[in-house]
Amino acid sequence: MHSTDDFRFKSNQFLLELDAATTEMMMFVSSRETTGERWALASQRHCAAYAAWNSFINEPAKPFAE
């Protein structure tokens, strides 16, 4: 696999987790469950998913092999 393909694959993995974490939080919001242990865990998951995505996307650029 080329570097561009690797980047796309990894990027998709991070975005899938971020999307799942966001969806979980929005389900709690819609059910008015924005306090308690389940909310705290969902919030931590979302924070970790965003931090992982942000870290990945802001890594120093590497030249792609085409």
MOPAC internal coordinates of N, CA, C and O (Angstrom, degrees):
PM7 1SCF
backbone

  N    0.0000 0     0.00 0     0.00 0    0    0    0
  C    1.4497 1     0.00 0     0.00 0    1    0    0
  C    1.5259 1   109.08 1     0.00 0    2    1    0
  O    1.2310 1   120.77 1   -39.61 1    3    2    1
  N    1.3223 1   116.13 1   140.39 1    3    2    1
  C    1.4545 1   120.92 1   178.34 1    5    3    2
  C    1.5172 1   110.70 1   -77.69 1    6    5    3
  O    1.2310 1   120.55 1   -17.22 1    7    6    5
  N    1.3137 1   116.56 1   162.78 1    7    6    5
  C    1.4606 1   121.59 1   179.68 1    9    7    6
  C    1.5243 1   111.99 1   -59.03 1   10    9    7
  O    1.2310 1   120.06 1   142.40 1   11   10    9
  N    1.3163 1   117.49 1   -37.60 1   11   10    9
  C    1.4638 1   120.15 1   179.08 1   13   11   10
  C    1.5259 1   109.60 1   -63.50 1   14   13   11
  O    1.2310 1   120.67 1   139.13 1   15   14   13
  N    1.3070 1   116.32 1   -40.87 1   15   14   13
  C    1.4599 1   120.44 1   177.70 1   17   15   14
  C    1.5224 1   110.88 1   -65.77 1   18   17   15
  O    1.2310 1   120.57 1   140.13 1   19   18   17
  N    1.3288 1   116.52 1   -39.87 1   19   18   17
  C    1.4628 1   120.44 1   177.13 1   21   19   18
  C    1.5277 1   110.46 1   -61.17 1   22   21   19
  O    1.2310 1   120.84 1   135.03 1   23   22   21
  N    1.3259 1   116.01 1   -44.97 1   23   22   21
  C    1.4586 1   120.53 1   179.60 1   25   23   22
  C    1.5246 1   110.68 1   -60.39 1   26   25   23
  O    1.2310 1   120.43 1   133.59 1   27   26   25
  N    1.3013 1   116.77 1   -46.41 1   27   26   25
  C    1.4759 1   120.88 1  -179.99 1   29   27   26
  C    1.5190 1   111.29 1   -62.57 1   30   29   27
  O    1.2310 1   120.26 1   137.26 1   31   30   29
  N    1.3191 1   117.11 1   -42.74 1   31   30   29
  C    1.4511 1   121.23 1  -179.83 1   33   31   30
  C    1.5308 1   111.04 1   -63.30 1   34   33   31
  O    1.2310 1   120.53 1   130.28 1   35   34   33
  N    1.3363 1   116.59 1   -49.72 1   35   34   33
  C    1.4674 1   120.49 1   179.66 1   37   35   34
  C    1.5211 1   111.03 1   -64.25 1   38   37   35
  O    1.2310 1   120.80 1   138.70 1   39   38   37
  N    1.3145 1   116.07 1   -41.30 1   39   38   37
  C    1.4530 1   120.52 1   178.60 1   41   39   38
  C    1.5237 1   110.50 1   -59.34 1   42   41   39
  O    1.2310 1   120.55 1   135.82 1   43   42   41
  N    1.3095 1   116.56 1   -44.18 1   43   42   41
  C    1.4563 1   120.96 1   179.46 1   45   43   42
  C    1.5277 1   110.98 1   -62.23 1   46   45   43
  O    1.2310 1   119.84 1   139.97 1   47   46   45
  N    1.3247 1   117.91 1   -40.03 1   47   46   45
  C    1.4631 1   121.04 1   178.21 1   49   47   46
  C    1.5303 1   111.03 1   -61.17 1   50   49   47
  O    1.2310 1   120.43 1   133.04 1   51   50   49
  N    1.3225 1   116.79 1   -46.96 1   51   50   49
  C    1.4684 1   120.66 1   178.93 1   53   51   50
  C    1.5252 1   111.08 1   -62.49 1   54   53   51
  O    1.2310 1   120.41 1   137.29 1   55   54   53
  N    1.3168 1   116.82 1   -42.71 1   55   54   53
  C    1.4645 1   120.37 1  -178.61 1   57   55   54
  C    1.5254 1   112.29 1   -68.28 1   58   57   55
  O    1.2310 1   120.25 1   145.30 1   59   58   57
  N    1.3206 1   117.14 1   -34.70 1   59   58   57
  C    1.4672 1   119.93 1   176.70 1   61   59   58
  C    1.5289 1   110.87 1   -62.96 1   62   61   59
  O    1.2310 1   120.18 1   136.53 1   63   62   61
  N    1.3285 1   117.26 1   -43.47 1   63   62   61
  C    1.4599 1   120.52 1   178.86 1   65   63   62
  C    1.5219 1   110.76 1   -67.50 1   66   65   63
  O    1.2310 1   119.98 1   138.41 1   67   66   65
  N    1.3256 1   117.64 1   -41.59 1   67   66   65
  C    1.4580 1   120.51 1   178.27 1   69   67   66
  C    1.5301 1   110.44 1   -62.99 1   70   69   67
  O    1.2310 1   120.12 1   138.43 1   71   70   69
  N    1.3106 1   117.38 1   -41.57 1   71   70   69
  C    1.4583 1   121.14 1   178.32 1   73   71   70
  C    1.5296 1   111.12 1   -64.16 1   74   73   71
  O    1.2310 1   120.33 1   137.02 1   75   74   73
  N    1.3256 1   116.97 1   -42.98 1   75   74   73
  C    1.4676 1   120.56 1   179.11 1   77   75   74
  C    1.5239 1   110.81 1   -64.19 1   78   77   75
  O    1.2310 1   120.22 1   138.65 1   79   78   77
  N    1.3228 1   117.18 1   -41.35 1   79   78   77
  C    1.4639 1   120.86 1   179.20 1   81   79   78
  C    1.5258 1   110.85 1   -65.74 1   82   81   79
  O    1.2310 1   120.26 1   139.06 1   83   82   81
  N    1.3276 1   117.11 1   -40.94 1   83   82   81
  C    1.4621 1   121.23 1   178.09 1   85   83   82
  C    1.5251 1   110.65 1   -64.58 1   86   85   83
  O    1.2310 1   120.53 1   136.31 1   87   86   85
  N    1.3141 1   116.59 1   -43.69 1   87   86   85
  C    1.4643 1   121.16 1   178.99 1   89   87   86
  C    1.5262 1   110.94 1   -61.04 1   90   89   87
  O    1.2310 1   120.64 1   137.31 1   91   90   89
  N    1.3256 1   116.37 1   -42.69 1   91   90   89
  C    1.4614 1   120.09 1   178.33 1   93   91   90
  C    1.5300 1   110.93 1   -60.43 1   94   93   91
  O    1.2310 1   120.39 1   134.83 1   95   94   93
  N    1.3227 1   116.86 1   -45.17 1   95   94   93
  C    1.4658 1   120.06 1   179.12 1   97   95   94
  C    1.5241 1   111.11 1   -63.81 1   98   97   95
  O    1.2310 1   119.65 1   138.96 1   99   98   97
  N    1.3113 1   118.28 1   -41.04 1   99   98   97
  C    1.4567 1   120.83 1  -179.41 1  101   99   98
  C    1.5331 1   111.38 1   -67.04 1  102  101   99
  O    1.2310 1   120.14 1   149.39 1  103  102  101
  N    1.3238 1   117.34 1   -30.61 1  103  102  101
  C    1.4647 1   119.61 1   174.95 1  105  103  102
  C    1.5331 1   109.90 1   -65.24 1  106  105  103
  O    1.2310 1   120.56 1   139.67 1  107  106  105
  N    1.3162 1   116.54 1   -40.33 1  107  106  105
  C    1.4621 1   119.70 1   176.93 1  109  107  106
  C    1.5267 1   111.01 1   -66.82 1  110  109  107
  O    1.2310 1   120.05 1   141.11 1  111  110  109
  N    1.3100 1   117.50 1   -38.89 1  111  110  109
  C    1.4626 1   120.76 1   178.10 1  113  111  110
  C    1.5210 1   109.87 1   -62.36 1  114  113  111
  O    1.2310 1   120.29 1   133.57 1  115  114  113
  N    1.3187 1   117.06 1   -46.43 1  115  114  113
  C    1.4656 1   119.97 1  -177.40 1  117  115  114
  C    1.5260 1   111.90 1   -66.09 1  118  117  115
  O    1.2310 1   120.33 1   153.51 1  119  118  117
  N    1.3200 1   116.97 1   -26.49 1  119  118  117
  C    1.4678 1   119.60 1   177.86 1  121  119  118
  C    1.5354 1   111.63 1   -96.24 1  122  121  119
  O    1.2310 1   120.96 1  -169.57 1  123  122  121
  N    1.3353 1   115.77 1    10.43 1  123  122  121
  C    1.4725 1   123.42 1   177.76 1  125  123  122
  C    1.5278 1   113.01 1    57.37 1  126  125  123
  O    1.2310 1   121.24 1  -143.49 1  127  126  125
  N    1.3183 1   115.23 1    36.51 1  127  126  125
  C    1.4642 1   121.41 1   177.94 1  129  127  126
  C    1.5335 1   108.21 1  -111.30 1  130  129  127
  O    1.2310 1   121.17 1  -106.56 1  131  130  129
  N    1.3263 1   115.37 1    73.44 1  131  130  129
  C    1.4676 1   120.19 1  -175.36 1  133  131  130
  C    1.5308 1   112.09 1  -110.14 1  134  133  131
  O    1.2310 1   120.82 1  -155.92 1  135  134  133
  N    1.3006 1   116.04 1    24.08 1  135  134  133
  C    1.4572 1   121.89 1   172.62 1  137  135  134
  C    1.5235 1   107.41 1  -142.05 1  138  137  135
  O    1.2310 1   120.93 1   -13.85 1  139  138  137
  N    1.2971 1   115.83 1   166.15 1  139  138  137
  C    1.4587 1   120.53 1   176.63 1  141  139  138
  C    1.5134 1   113.26 1    98.28 1  142  141  139
  O    1.2310 1   121.94 1    -0.52 1  143  142  141
  N    1.3179 1   113.90 1   179.48 1  143  142  141
  C    1.4596 1   120.96 1  -174.07 1  145  143  142
  C    1.5309 1   112.92 1   -65.37 1  146  145  143
  O    1.2310 1   120.15 1   137.37 1  147  146  145
  N    1.3377 1   117.32 1   -42.63 1  147  146  145
  C    1.4744 1   119.16 1  -179.82 1  149  147  146
  C    1.5207 1   111.54 1   -63.39 1  150  149  147
  O    1.2310 1   120.47 1   140.45 1  151  150  149
  N    1.3263 1   116.70 1   -39.55 1  151  150  149
  C    1.4640 1   120.87 1   177.37 1  153  151  150
  C    1.5277 1   110.33 1   -64.58 1  154  153  151
  O    1.2310 1   120.89 1   135.50 1  155  154  153
  N    1.3294 1   115.90 1   -44.50 1  155  154  153
  C    1.4707 1   120.43 1  -179.61 1  157  155  154
  C    1.5294 1   110.57 1   -60.40 1  158  157  155
  O    1.2310 1   120.34 1   137.17 1  159  158  157
  N    1.3258 1   116.96 1   -42.83 1  159  158  157
  C    1.4659 1   120.14 1   179.02 1  161  159  158
  C    1.5255 1   111.24 1   -65.75 1  162  161  159
  O    1.2310 1   120.45 1   138.48 1  163  162  161
  N    1.3261 1   116.74 1   -41.52 1  163  162  161
  C    1.4637 1   120.21 1   178.39 1  165  163  162
  C    1.5217 1   110.71 1   -64.54 1  166  165  163
  O    1.2310 1   120.75 1   140.16 1  167  166  165
  N    1.3146 1   116.18 1   -39.84 1  167  166  165
  C    1.4588 1   120.88 1   178.75 1  169  167  166
  C    1.5345 1   111.27 1   -65.05 1  170  169  167
  O    1.2310 1   120.81 1   138.33 1  171  170  169
  N    1.3174 1   116.06 1   -41.67 1  171  170  169
  C    1.4735 1   120.31 1   177.31 1  173  171  170
  C    1.5272 1   110.89 1   -64.45 1  174  173  171
  O    1.2310 1   120.65 1   139.68 1  175  174  173
  N    1.3332 1   116.37 1   -40.32 1  175  174  173
  C    1.4641 1   120.54 1   178.28 1  177  175  174
  C    1.5256 1   110.20 1   -62.15 1  178  177  175
  O    1.2310 1   120.72 1   135.15 1  179  178  177
  N    1.3287 1   116.22 1   -44.85 1  179  178  177
  C    1.4596 1   120.43 1  -179.44 1  181  179  178
  C    1.5308 1   110.59 1   -63.86 1  182  181  179
  O    1.2310 1   120.83 1   136.25 1  183  182  181
  N    1.3131 1   116.01 1   -43.75 1  183  182  181
  C    1.4670 1   120.63 1   179.42 1  185  183  182
  C    1.5349 1   110.81 1   -61.01 1  186  185  183
  O    1.2310 1   120.55 1   135.54 1  187  186  185
  N    1.3266 1   116.55 1   -44.46 1  187  186  185
  C    1.4640 1   120.91 1   179.59 1  189  187  186
  C    1.5303 1   111.18 1   -65.63 1  190  189  187
  O    1.2310 1   120.21 1   140.11 1  191  190  189
  N    1.3269 1   117.21 1   -39.89 1  191  190  189
  C    1.4672 1   120.58 1   179.50 1  193  191  190
  C    1.5207 1   110.85 1   -65.16 1  194  193  191
  O    1.2310 1   120.75 1   137.83 1  195  194  193
  N    1.3356 1   116.17 1   -42.17 1  195  194  193
  C    1.4618 1   119.05 1   178.83 1  197  195  194
  C    1.5291 1   110.66 1   -67.14 1  198  197  195
  O    1.2310 1   120.30 1   137.69 1  199  198  197
  N    1.3186 1   117.03 1   -42.31 1  199  198  197
  C    1.4681 1   120.68 1   179.78 1  201  199  198
  C    1.5323 1   110.68 1   -61.48 1  202  201  199
  O    1.2310 1   120.48 1   138.53 1  203  202  201
  N    1.3306 1   116.68 1   -41.47 1  203  202  201
  C    1.4684 1   120.31 1   178.87 1  205  203  202
  C    1.5252 1   110.97 1   -64.63 1  206  205  203
  O    1.2310 1   120.62 1   135.91 1  207  206  205
  N    1.3374 1   116.41 1   -44.09 1  207  206  205
  C    1.4676 1   120.98 1   178.07 1  209  207  206
  C    1.5253 1   110.07 1   -62.06 1  210  209  207
  O    1.2310 1   120.42 1   132.20 1  211  210  209
  N    1.3216 1   116.80 1   -47.80 1  211  210  209
  C    1.4600 1   121.57 1  -178.41 1  213  211  210
  C    1.5318 1   111.22 1   -60.94 1  214  213  211
  O    1.2310 1   120.64 1   137.02 1  215  214  213
  N    1.3142 1   116.38 1   -42.98 1  215  214  213
  C    1.4642 1   120.66 1   178.50 1  217  215  214
  C    1.5275 1   110.88 1   -62.84 1  218  217  215
  O    1.2310 1   120.65 1   135.97 1  219  218  217
  N    1.3260 1   116.36 1   -44.03 1  219  218  217
  C    1.4555 1   120.89 1  -179.79 1  221  219  218
  C    1.5221 1   111.43 1   -63.92 1  222  221  219
  O    1.2310 1   120.57 1   131.95 1  223  222  221
  N    1.3058 1   116.51 1   -48.05 1  223  222  221
  C    1.4622 1   120.33 1  -173.51 1  225  223  222
  C    1.5271 1   111.79 1   -71.18 1  226  225  223
  O    1.2310 1   120.24 1   157.30 1  227  226  225
  N    1.3173 1   117.15 1   -22.70 1  227  226  225
  C    1.4686 1   120.61 1  -178.67 1  229  227  226
  C    1.5211 1   113.77 1  -102.02 1  230  229  227
  O    1.2310 1   120.28 1  -166.87 1  231  230  229
  N    1.3249 1   117.07 1    13.13 1  231  230  229
  C    1.4608 1   120.23 1   173.41 1  233  231  230
  C    1.5249 1   108.28 1   -63.32 1  234  233  231
  O    1.2310 1   120.36 1   -31.33 1  235  234  233
  N    1.3151 1   116.91 1   148.67 1  235  234  233
  C    1.4783 1   118.27 1   176.31 1  237  235  234
  C    1.5307 1   110.68 1   -55.60 1  238  237  235
  O    1.2310 1   121.41 1   -39.79 1  239  238  237
  N    1.2943 1   114.91 1   140.21 1  239  238  237
  C    1.4806 1   120.53 1  -177.39 1  241  239  238
  C    1.5118 1   110.38 1   -64.38 1  242  241  239
  O    1.2310 1   121.92 1   -41.25 1  243  242  241
  N    1.3308 1   113.93 1   138.75 1  243  242  241
  C    1.4551 1   121.38 1   174.65 1  245  243  242
  C    1.5190 1   107.37 1  -115.79 1  246  245  243
  O    1.2310 1   119.56 1   -38.49 1  247  246  245
  N    1.2971 1   118.45 1   141.51 1  247  246  245
  C    1.4653 1   118.92 1   178.84 1  249  247  246
  C    1.5270 1   110.58 1   -63.09 1  250  249  247
  O    1.2310 1   120.94 1   -42.94 1  251  250  249
  N    1.3291 1   115.80 1   137.06 1  251  250  249
  C    1.4556 1   120.72 1  -179.78 1  253  251  250
  C    1.5188 1   109.89 1   -86.55 1  254  253  251
  O    1.2310 1   121.48 1   -38.46 1  255  254  253
  N    1.3241 1   114.77 1   141.54 1  255  254  253
  C    1.4661 1   120.50 1   172.64 1  257  255  254
  C    1.5294 1   107.06 1   -90.71 1  258  257  255
  O    1.2310 1   120.06 1   -60.94 1  259  258  257
  N    1.2572 1   117.49 1   119.06 1  259  258  257
  C    1.4714 1   121.19 1  -178.61 1  261  259  258
  C    1.5025 1   110.40 1   -93.43 1  262  261  259
  O    1.2310 1   120.10 1   180.00 1  263  262  261

